[in-house]
Amino acid sequence: DNASHLEENGDEQEVSQVMMEACWRGFVAITHRAIQRDIAFSDLSTTLHAGFLSEKGRLAWGHLGDGVIFVQKPENPEEAEGEKGESASSRPTALEVVADPQGVAHRTPALTSKGALHWLETGIIGAEKKPVLSVAAVTDGIAQFATDEEGAPRADFIGKLLRVNSELALEAGEETASEKLVGFLESKRIAEKTRDDRTLLTISRTPELI
């Protein structure tokens, strides 16, 4: 119900409220798990990316902690529609960072941190003329490859990854695409350059909706 409402009428305040609820549910789940496993709450420290991509290409997002959220949109508004069934990856697109890493003095806020909701960032992106085509949410272990020194998205990494993953999912299925993606993230080429967490979530709208 929240998703349907935000799709048509949602504003920044409503998105913030929904994402705060998502954070609270995550907090409760972590608390229950800590009790079940009889471990310290801080041992389950985690950051958070949350959101949904609507059929119309509107992304409502929430972000707490390190990592980055990228979106891919049509480079030209008049090309947003495309031909029915045409892959978004076959048309000129532009990458954009919508959420940057948080923290000061090398301290990263976490969902388990005191005052965590103070760090929660939320927003809405995507309009009728420039809908969001794909989303990539990455943790810091991937962010270092996906952004340049100024924090701008690297098309040769994150752009290519989104394009190849979308094309592979269409050709071979989502399960095969996921297996290939996991294999790449666990490859020696990537593992040798980072010891940080390498988590990547991608979402793409299907050709029927574009």
N, C-alpha and C positions, 0 to 999 in steps of 0.2 A: 504494500500500500504506500509506504514511504517513497519507494522508487517511482511508482506511477505518478504520485503527486509532484515530486521534484522534477520529473520529466517535463511536465506541462507548466507548473507554476512556481517551482522552488526558487528561493532566493538564498543569498549567502547565509543569512541567519538560520534558516531552516536546515541547510546543509550542515552548519556547525552543530546544531542540536542533534541531528541524526548521527554524526560522527562521534560526538561526545557519548552518545548511547552505545555506539560500537566499542569505544574505548572502555566504557564501564563494563560491558559484557566480557570483554577480553580480560579485564582486571579480575572479575569474579571467577572466570574460568581458571586463571592462573592461581588464584587463591585456593580454589578447590583442589587443583592438582597438587599444590604444595602440601596441603593437609593430607591428601591421599598417600603421597609418597613420603611423608614425614621428613620434609627437607625445608630449608630456609626459603622464605619468600623471595629473597634477593637472588637465590640460585637460579630462578626462572626468569631473570631479567630479559626483556625483549623490547624491540622497537615495533612500530606499527605502520603499515600502509593499508588504507581501506578505501573503498569506493565502488562505483558501478558505472558502466558505459551503456547509455540508453540506445534504443533503436535509431533515434534521430541524431546520434553522434554527440550527445551531451554527457560530459564526464563530471560527476560529483566526486570529490576526493578528500581524503583526510591523511595527514602525515604527522608522525611523531618519532623523532630520533634521526639517526643518520640514514644514508641512502638517498636515492633520487627517484623522482617520478618524471618520465618523459611522455610526451604525446606526439603523435604524427598526424598532421592535418594536410589538406590539399594546399599546394603551393599557390594555386590560383582559384579564387572563389567560383569562377564559372566552370571549373573542372570538378567541382565537388560531387556532382551527380554521376558523371561517367556513363558508360553503357551498362545496361543491366547485365549482371553476371560478370562484369569486368573486375579483375582484382585491383584493389587499391594500390598495390605495389607496382602496377604497370603505369601509374600516372605520376606526374611530378608531385612530390610531397615535401613538406617542411617539418623539421623537428623542433621541439620546444621543451624547455625544462619548466615544470610547474611547481616542483617542490625540491628545495636544496637541503643538503645535510644541516642538521641543527647541532648546537652545542658550543660551549666556550671552554678554552684552556684544555682542550683534548678530553673534555668530559661530555659524553653523549647522554641526553635525556632518554629515559626508557619508560615503558608503560608502568613499570614497578617503582619508578622514582617518586619521591615525595613531591606533590604538586604537579604531577604529570600532565594534567589537563591544561596547565598554564602554557605548555609547549605545543599543544595540539594546533596544527594549521589546517585550514579547510578552504575549499573553493569550488567554483563551477567554471568549466571551460568548454567551449564548443558552441557554435551558433549554426543557424540554418545554412548560411553561405560558406562557413568554414567548420564543418563538423569534425569531431575527432574520429580518425580512422582506426588508430591503434594506440595502445598504451603499454609502456614497459615500466615496471616498478622494480628497482634494484637495490640491493644492500651495498655497503661500502666496498666490499671485495670486488664487485663488478663496476661500481661507479668510477673507479680509478681508470678503467679502460674505456668507459663510455663517455667521459667528458675530457675536455682539454684543460690546459692550465688555468684558464679563466672561468671554468665551470660550464662552458657551452657544450652542447651535445656533439659527439663525433659521428658524423654520418657514415664514416668508413667502418664504424664498429656497431653502434646501437641501431643506426639506420639500416645497415646491411643485415644485421641479425633479425630485425623485425620483418624485413622483406623476405628473407630466406625462410624464416619460420612460418610466415603466412602462406607462402607458396607451397611449402612442403606439407602443411596441414591440409591444403586444398587437394593436393595431388595424392598424398599417401595416408592421410588421416591424422587426427590430432595426437593419437597415441604414438605413432611413429615420429611425428614432429617433436613431441616431448622427449622421447628417448634420445633423439639426435641432439637436442638442446642440452640435456643433462650430460651426455657424453662430451660435448664441447666444453661445458663449464668444469668438468672434472679432468679435462685433458692436461697433460704435462705442460703444455704451452701456457695455460692459464695458471695452473697450480704453482708453478715455479716463481711466478711474479707476485703472488699475494698469499698471505696467511689468513686474511679476513674471510668472513662468511660470504659465500658466493650464492646468493639467492636471487632468482629472476622470475618475475611473473609477467606474462604478456597476455594482452586481450586485443582481439581484432574483430571488427564488425564483419559479418559474412557478406559475400557479393550480393546476395538477394536483398540485403538491407541498404546497400550503398547506391 
